[in-house]
């Protein structure tokens, strides 16, 4: 057992009592504070609900009233959103919001931290927030109007989210940072601009009607049900999966097998063919096996990257080549495979015409596998050719760079008014939703001259 004055086992060089023991004590203190915070929050929320339900003729009547302003498309969010509307937006016949009515009539029953929390709730206002950064213990969100940032530790109301996610909601002080209060319907990055645009429209309408300009927080509170419907509509529009046959197309993976009398001659003839065929880079194949790729060096799309950015990416020492066909030569014969394309067909034609007689090639088997993929998805493989030692993450990032650059070009043609930063943010959001473990897009950001993203992985 380690003593308080012994060197800490973590290797910091400090005494145990000044290092990990202190950290453990701090963690335990935070856990106790968090538990008390959420217990108090739960109790006061139940009290507020019971008060308003009683005033409205019972729970059944209250629950029916609170969800009526919300669109059915919100699904299970309607109940939580209904509570938020009833507590902080709806003005009752006495001219008070739910939270104000509760505190004025029942507030004298509470004291200390309970009363402090209720008073904080009275002062909270709706805004639209976007996830803009992260740190070890949580995320950082930004108010889209004031640009103020708030640290949000992971807790009961905060989970890990896709980059640039946005939502309308309320936040409240939580220990030394902030946490979500009530419903936060996190969604697509376009939610931020969509909500901002709609708020500006409603501000103009209100100004024409009353000649007074309402603030964004007042607009959000007055139109809370509509704002959530806007958020849901934008996220649904941008998050629909491929669900219909017309969204998909068939792609063929083709494999041909041959016997070969002179495999060494075939290997040499391929590698001498106009520099199109290369020994596949990467891990050394099994003994007696040669792997050759037909490669396109991608001078076109990668050549558009300015010299300073190429140097930053290390492309002066790394070559990325598109894998058009794979040829495996071993003791069993020769196997050629790849996704059906003009390049694959050209490789098969080369083998079976000009090289077959000299190397003694004879086809013995052919197999085609049809698979359904989204129409916009083009299946490609890439070879990374370099003398440098790269991590698996770096190999994946380099291999994805041509795909991401082509995606950017195609998307920019469709929406030329959209900034490069916003296009890449949406890509990062969508990629995270599909698979949080996919390579990050910082290589693409460097290639486009954008600042690196805080969401790396």
C-alpha positions as CSV (number, residue, x, y, z in Angstrom):
1,X,0.0,0.0,0.0
2,X,1.4,3.4,-1.0
3,X,1.9,5.9,1.8
4,X,0.8,9.6,1.7
5,X,4.5,10.7,1.6
6,X,5.7,8.1,-0.8
7,X,6.6,9.0,-4.4
8,X,3.4,8.9,-6.5
9,X,3.2,5.7,-8.7
10,X,2.2,7.8,-11.7
11,X,5.8,8.9,-12.1
12,X,5.2,12.6,-11.7
13,X,8.0,12.9,-9.1
14,X,5.6,14.4,-6.5
15,X,4.5,12.9,-3.3
16,X,1.4,10.7,-3.4
17,X,-0.6,13.1,-1.2
18,X,0.3,16.0,-3.5
19,X,-0.5,14.2,-6.7
20,X,-3.0,11.4,-7.4
21,X,-4.4,11.3,-3.9
22,X,-5.2,15.0,-4.3
23,X,-6.8,14.3,-7.7
24,X,-8.9,11.5,-6.3
25,X,-10.1,13.7,-3.5
26,X,-11.0,16.5,-6.1
27,X,-12.8,13.9,-8.3
28,X,-14.8,12.7,-5.3
29,X,-15.7,16.2,-4.3
30,X,-16.9,17.0,-7.9
31,X,-19.0,13.8,-7.9
32,X,-20.7,14.7,-4.7
33,X,-21.4,18.3,-6.0
34,X,-22.8,16.9,-9.2
35,X,-25.1,14.4,-7.4
36,X,-26.4,17.1,-5.1
37,X,-26.9,19.5,-8.1
38,X,-29.0,17.0,-10.1
39,X,-31.0,15.8,-7.1
40,X,-31.9,19.4,-6.4
41,X,-32.7,20.1,-10.0
42,X,-34.9,16.9,-10.2
43,X,-36.8,17.9,-7.0
44,X,-37.5,21.5,-8.0
45,X,-38.6,20.5,-11.5
46,X,-41.1,18.0,-10.1
47,X,-42.4,20.7,-7.7
48,X,-42.7,23.2,-10.6
49,X,-44.6,20.6,-12.7
50,X,-46.9,19.6,-9.9
51,X,-47.7,23.3,-9.2
52,X,-48.6,24.1,-12.8
53,X,-50.6,20.8,-13.2
54,X,-52.6,21.7,-10.1
55,X,-53.3,25.2,-11.4
56,X,-54.4,23.9,-14.8
57,X,-56.9,21.3,-13.5
58,X,-54.8,18.3,-13.0
59,X,-52.0,16.4,-14.8
60,X,-54.1,15.1,-17.6
61,X,-55.4,18.6,-18.6
62,X,-51.9,20.1,-18.2
63,X,-50.1,17.4,-20.2
64,X,-52.7,17.8,-23.0
65,X,-52.3,21.6,-23.1
66,X,-48.5,21.6,-23.0
67,X,-48.0,19.5,-26.2
68,X,-50.6,21.2,-28.3
69,X,-48.4,23.9,-29.7
70,X,-45.8,21.4,-31.0
71,X,-45.7,19.6,-34.3
72,X,-46.2,15.8,-34.3
73,X,-42.9,15.4,-36.2
74,X,-41.1,16.2,-32.9
75,X,-42.2,12.7,-31.6
76,X,-41.1,12.0,-28.1
77,X,-39.5,15.5,-27.8
78,X,-43.0,17.0,-27.6
79,X,-43.4,16.1,-23.9
80,X,-40.1,17.7,-22.8
81,X,-40.5,20.6,-25.1
82,X,-44.1,21.1,-23.7
83,X,-42.6,21.3,-20.2
84,X,-40.1,23.9,-21.3
85,X,-42.8,26.0,-23.0
86,X,-45.1,25.7,-20.0
87,X,-42.4,26.7,-17.5
88,X,-40.5,29.4,-19.4
89,X,-42.5,30.7,-22.4
90,X,-46.2,30.5,-21.8
91,X,-47.7,33.6,-20.2
92,X,-50.7,32.6,-18.1
93,X,-53.9,34.6,-17.5
94,X,-52.3,36.4,-14.5
95,X,-49.6,37.8,-16.8
96,X,-46.8,35.5,-15.4
97,X,-44.7,32.8,-16.9
98,X,-44.9,29.4,-15.2
99,X,-41.5,29.8,-13.3
100,X,-42.4,33.3,-12.2
101,X,-45.9,32.3,-11.0
102,X,-44.4,29.4,-9.0
103,X,-41.7,31.4,-7.3
104,X,-44.0,34.3,-6.4
105,X,-46.6,32.0,-4.9
106,X,-44.5,29.1,-3.5
107,X,-41.0,30.7,-3.3
108,X,-41.2,31.4,0.4
109,X,-41.1,27.6,1.0
110,X,-37.6,27.4,-0.3
111,X,-34.3,28.7,1.1
112,X,-30.6,28.4,0.6
113,X,-29.4,26.7,-2.6
114,X,-33.0,25.6,-3.5
115,X,-34.1,29.3,-3.7
116,X,-30.8,30.3,-5.5
117,X,-31.5,27.7,-8.2
118,X,-35.1,28.9,-8.7
119,X,-33.9,32.5,-9.0
120,X,-31.4,31.4,-11.6
121,X,-34.1,29.7,-13.5
122,X,-36.1,32.9,-13.6
123,X,-33.2,34.7,-15.2
124,X,-32.4,32.1,-17.9
125,X,-33.3,32.8,-21.5
126,X,-33.4,30.7,-24.7
127,X,-30.7,31.0,-27.3
128,X,-29.2,29.0,-30.1
129,X,-25.9,27.3,-29.4
130,X,-23.3,25.5,-31.5
131,X,-20.6,23.0,-30.5
132,X,-17.3,24.7,-31.5
133,X,-14.6,23.0,-29.4
134,X,-13.9,20.2,-27.0
135,X,-11.6,19.5,-24.0
136,X,-10.8,16.5,-22.0
137,X,-13.8,16.6,-19.7
138,X,-16.4,18.0,-22.1
139,X,-17.4,20.2,-25.0
140,X,-17.5,24.0,-25.6
141,X,-20.6,25.6,-27.1
142,X,-21.0,29.1,-28.5
143,X,-24.0,31.4,-28.5
144,X,-24.5,32.2,-32.2
145,X,-25.5,35.8,-31.5
146,X,-23.2,37.0,-28.6
147,X,-20.3,34.6,-29.5
148,X,-19.9,33.9,-25.8
149,X,-18.5,30.4,-25.1
150,X,-19.5,28.0,-22.4
151,X,-17.7,24.9,-21.1
152,X,-20.0,21.9,-20.8
153,X,-18.6,19.0,-18.8
154,X,-19.9,15.5,-19.8
155,X,-22.7,14.8,-17.3
156,X,-26.3,13.7,-17.1
157,X,-27.4,16.3,-19.6
158,X,-24.3,16.4,-21.8
159,X,-23.0,13.6,-24.0
160,X,-20.4,13.4,-26.8
161,X,-21.8,15.0,-29.9
162,X,-20.9,15.4,-33.6
163,X,-18.7,18.4,-34.4
164,X,-20.6,21.7,-35.1
165,X,-23.9,20.4,-33.8
166,X,-26.4,23.1,-33.0
167,X,-29.6,23.5,-31.0
168,X,-32.0,25.9,-29.4
169,X,-32.3,25.7,-25.6
170,X,-31.3,27.0,-22.2
171,X,-28.1,26.5,-20.2
172,X,-27.5,27.1,-16.5
173,X,-24.5,27.3,-14.2
174,X,-23.2,23.9,-13.1
175,X,-20.5,23.7,-10.4
176,X,-17.7,25.7,-12.1
177,X,-19.1,25.5,-15.6
178,X,-22.4,25.1,-17.4
179,X,-25.0,22.4,-18.2
180,X,-28.1,22.0,-20.3
181,X,-31.4,22.8,-18.8
182,X,-34.4,20.9,-20.2
183,X,-34.7,19.9,-23.9
184,X,-31.8,20.5,-26.3
185,X,-32.7,19.0,-29.7
186,X,-29.2,18.8,-31.1
187,X,-29.0,18.7,-34.9
188,X,-27.3,19.5,-38.1
189,X,-24.9,22.5,-38.3
190,X,-27.4,24.3,-40.7
191,X,-29.7,24.6,-37.7
192,X,-27.6,27.6,-36.5
193,X,-28.0,29.6,-39.8
194,X,-31.6,28.4,-40.2
195,X,-32.7,29.6,-36.8
196,X,-30.8,32.9,-37.2
197,X,-32.5,33.6,-40.5
198,X,-36.0,32.8,-39.1
199,X,-35.4,34.9,-36.0
200,X,-34.4,37.9,-38.2
201,X,-37.6,37.4,-40.3
202,X,-39.7,37.4,-37.1
203,X,-37.9,40.5,-35.8
204,X,-38.8,42.4,-39.0
205,X,-42.4,41.2,-38.7
206,X,-42.6,42.3,-35.1
207,X,-41.0,45.7,-35.8
208,X,-43.6,46.4,-38.6
209,X,-46.4,45.5,-36.2
210,X,-45.3,47.3,-33.1
211,X,-42.4,49.5,-34.3
212,X,-40.2,47.9,-31.6
213,X,-37.4,45.5,-32.3
214,X,-37.5,42.4,-30.2
215,X,-34.2,40.7,-29.1
216,X,-33.4,37.2,-30.4
217,X,-34.0,35.7,-26.9
218,X,-37.5,37.3,-26.8
219,X,-38.2,36.0,-30.3
220,X,-37.2,32.5,-29.4
221,X,-39.3,32.5,-26.3
222,X,-42.4,33.9,-28.1
223,X,-42.0,31.4,-30.9
224,X,-40.4,28.4,-29.1
225,X,-42.7,25.7,-30.7
226,X,-41.9,27.0,-34.2
227,X,-38.2,27.3,-33.5
228,X,-38.0,23.6,-32.5
229,X,-40.0,22.7,-35.6
230,X,-37.4,24.6,-37.7
231,X,-34.6,22.8,-36.0
232,X,-36.2,19.4,-36.6
233,X,-37.0,20.2,-40.2
234,X,-33.5,21.2,-41.0
235,X,-31.9,18.2,-39.3
236,X,-34.4,15.8,-40.9
237,X,-33.7,17.2,-44.3
238,X,-30.0,16.8,-43.9
239,X,-30.0,13.5,-42.1
240,X,-32.2,11.2,-44.2
241,X,-30.6,7.8,-44.8
242,X,-30.6,6.1,-48.2
243,X,-33.9,4.2,-48.0
244,X,-35.2,3.8,-51.5
245,X,-33.9,1.8,-54.4
246,X,-33.7,4.9,-56.6
247,X,-31.1,6.2,-54.1
248,X,-28.8,3.3,-54.8
249,X,-26.9,1.8,-57.7
250,X,-25.2,-1.5,-58.5
251,X,-21.4,-1.8,-58.5
252,X,-19.6,-4.9,-59.6
253,X,-16.5,-6.4,-57.9
254,X,-14.7,-8.5,-60.4
255,X,-12.1,-11.3,-59.8
256,X,-10.3,-13.4,-62.5
257,X,-7.9,-16.2,-61.7
258,X,-5.2,-17.6,-64.1
259,X,-2.5,-20.2,-64.1
260,X,0.9,-18.9,-65.1
261,X,3.9,-20.7,-66.5
262,X,6.4,-17.8,-66.1
263,X,5.3,-15.6,-63.1
264,X,8.7,-13.9,-62.8
265,X,8.5,-12.8,-66.5
266,X,4.9,-11.6,-66.0
267,X,6.0,-9.5,-63.0
268,X,8.8,-7.9,-64.9
269,X,6.7,-7.1,-68.0
270,X,4.0,-5.5,-65.8
271,X,6.5,-3.3,-63.9
272,X,8.0,-2.2,-67.2
273,X,4.6,-1.1,-68.6
274,X,4.7,2.7,-68.9
275,X,5.1,3.2,-65.2
276,X,1.4,2.4,-64.6
277,X,2.1,-0.8,-62.5
278,X,3.9,-0.7,-59.2
279,X,4.7,-3.0,-56.4
280,X,2.0,-2.4,-53.9
281,X,3.3,-0.5,-50.9
282,X,2.6,-1.4,-47.3
283,X,3.3,-4.5,-45.4
284,X,5.5,-7.1,-47.1
285,X,3.4,-9.9,-48.6
286,X,3.8,-13.5,-47.7
287,X,6.9,-15.3,-49.0
288,X,6.5,-16.3,-52.6
289,X,3.8,-13.7,-53.2
290,X,4.0,-10.6,-55.3
291,X,1.3,-7.9,-55.2
292,X,1.2,-5.4,-58.1
293,X,-1.1,-2.4,-58.4
294,X,-2.2,-0.5,-61.4
295,X,-1.9,3.0,-60.1
296,X,-2.9,6.5,-61.2
297,X,-0.6,9.1,-59.5
298,X,-3.4,11.7,-59.1
299,X,-1.2,14.5,-60.4
300,X,-4.4,16.3,-61.4
301,X,-6.4,16.7,-58.2
302,X,-3.4,16.8,-55.9
303,X,-1.6,19.2,-58.2
304,X,-4.2,21.9,-57.4
305,X,-2.8,22.2,-53.9
306,X,-0.4,25.2,-53.6
307,X,3.2,24.4,-52.9
308,X,3.2,25.7,-49.3
309,X,0.3,23.6,-48.4
310,X,1.8,20.5,-50.1
311,X,4.9,21.0,-48.0
312,X,2.7,21.3,-44.8
313,X,1.0,18.1,-45.8
314,X,4.3,16.3,-46.5
315,X,3.3,15.6,-50.1
316,X,6.9,16.3,-51.2
317,X,7.9,13.0,-49.5
318,X,4.7,11.1,-50.0
319,X,3.0,10.0,-53.2
320,X,-0.7,9.0,-53.3
321,X,-1.8,6.8,-56.1
322,X,-5.3,5.6,-57.0
323,X,-5.5,1.8,-57.0
324,X,-7.2,0.8,-60.3
325,X,-6.6,-3.0,-60.1
326,X,-4.7,-5.4,-57.9
327,X,-2.7,-8.3,-59.3
328,X,-1.5,-11.0,-56.9
329,X,1.1,-13.5,-58.2
330,X,1.8,-16.5,-56.0
331,X,2.4,-20.3,-56.2
332,X,-1.3,-20.9,-57.1
333,X,-1.2,-18.6,-60.1
334,X,-2.4,-15.0,-60.8
335,X,-5.5,-13.3,-59.4
336,X,-6.7,-9.9,-60.7
337,X,-9.4,-8.1,-58.8
338,X,-11.1,-4.6,-58.5
339,X,-14.3,-2.7,-58.9
340,X,-15.5,-2.8,-62.4
341,X,-14.2,0.2,-64.4
342,X,-12.6,1.1,-67.7
343,X,-9.1,0.8,-66.0
344,X,-9.8,-2.6,-64.7
345,X,-11.0,-3.8,-68.1
346,X,-7.8,-2.3,-69.7
347,X,-5.7,-4.3,-67.2
348,X,-7.6,-7.5,-68.0
349,X,-7.2,-6.9,-71.7
350,X,-3.5,-6.2,-71.4
351,X,-3.0,-9.5,-69.5
352,X,-5.1,-11.6,-71.9
353,X,-3.7,-10.2,-75.1
354,X,-0.2,-8.8,-75.1
355,X,1.2,-10.6,-72.0
356,X,-0.7,-13.9,-72.0
357,X,1.4,-15.8,-74.6
358,X,4.8,-14.6,-73.3
359,X,4.0,-15.5,-69.7
360,X,1.8,-18.5,-70.3
361,X,-1.4,-17.1,-68.8
362,X,-4.6,-19.2,-68.9
363,X,-7.8,-18.1,-67.4
364,X,-9.3,-20.7,-65.1
365,X,-12.0,-18.8,-63.1
366,X,-14.1,-15.6,-63.2
367,X,-16.4,-14.2,-60.5
368,X,-18.5,-11.1,-60.3
369,X,-20.2,-9.8,-57.2
370,X,-23.0,-7.2,-57.4
371,X,-23.5,-4.9,-54.5
372,X,-25.8,-2.0,-53.8
373,X,-24.3,1.4,-52.8
374,X,-25.5,5.0,-52.7
375,X,-25.3,6.3,-56.3
376,X,-23.0,9.1,-55.3
377,X,-20.5,6.8,-53.8
378,X,-17.5,5.9,-56.0
379,X,-15.5,3.0,-54.6
380,X,-11.8,3.5,-54.9
381,X,-8.6,2.4,-53.2
382,X,-5.4,4.3,-52.7
383,X,-1.7,3.4,-52.3
384,X,0.5,5.6,-50.2
385,X,4.1,5.5,-51.5
386,X,6.8,6.8,-49.2
387,X,10.0,6.0,-47.4
388,X,8.6,7.6,-44.2
389,X,7.1,5.5,-41.4
390,X,3.4,6.4,-41.1
391,X,0.9,5.5,-38.5
392,X,-2.3,3.7,-39.5
393,X,-4.2,6.9,-38.9
394,X,-1.9,8.9,-41.2
395,X,-2.2,6.2,-43.9
396,X,-6.0,6.5,-43.7
397,X,-5.9,10.3,-43.7
398,X,-3.7,10.4,-46.8
399,X,-5.8,7.8,-48.5
400,X,-8.9,9.8,-47.8
401,X,-7.5,13.1,-49.0
402,X,-8.2,12.6,-52.8
403,X,-11.7,11.5,-52.0
404,X,-12.3,14.5,-49.8
405,X,-10.8,16.9,-52.3
406,X,-13.1,15.5,-55.1
407,X,-16.1,15.7,-52.7
408,X,-15.2,19.4,-52.1
409,X,-15.0,20.2,-55.8
410,X,-18.3,18.5,-56.6
411,X,-20.1,20.1,-53.7
412,X,-18.7,23.5,-54.3
413,X,-20.1,23.3,-57.9
414,X,-23.5,22.5,-56.5
415,X,-23.5,25.3,-53.9
416,X,-21.0,27.9,-55.0
417,X,-22.3,30.5,-52.4
418,X,-21.4,28.3,-49.5
419,X,-18.0,29.0,-47.8
420,X,-15.3,26.3,-47.7
421,X,-15.4,26.4,-43.9
422,X,-19.2,25.7,-43.7
423,X,-18.9,22.9,-46.3
424,X,-16.2,21.2,-44.4
425,X,-18.0,21.6,-41.0
426,X,-21.0,19.8,-42.5
427,X,-18.8,17.1,-43.8
428,X,-17.2,16.6,-40.3
429,X,-20.7,16.5,-38.7
430,X,-22.0,13.9,-41.2
431,X,-18.8,11.8,-41.0
432,X,-19.0,11.6,-37.2
433,X,-22.6,10.5,-37.3
434,X,-21.8,7.7,-39.7
435,X,-18.7,6.6,-37.8
436,X,-16.9,8.6,-35.1
437,X,-13.8,6.6,-35.7
438,X,-13.3,7.7,-39.3
439,X,-10.1,9.8,-40.1
440,X,-10.5,13.4,-39.3
441,X,-10.6,16.1,-42.1
442,X,-7.6,18.2,-41.0
443,X,-5.7,17.1,-44.1
444,X,-8.5,18.5,-46.2
445,X,-8.5,21.7,-44.2
446,X,-4.8,22.2,-44.7
447,X,-5.2,21.5,-48.5
448,X,-7.9,24.2,-48.6
449,X,-6.1,26.7,-46.4
450,X,-8.6,26.5,-43.6
451,X,-7.8,26.5,-39.9
452,X,-7.5,23.0,-38.4
453,X,-10.5,21.7,-36.6
454,X,-10.6,21.3,-32.8
455,X,-12.4,18.0,-33.4
456,X,-9.6,15.6,-34.1
457,X,-9.6,11.9,-33.7
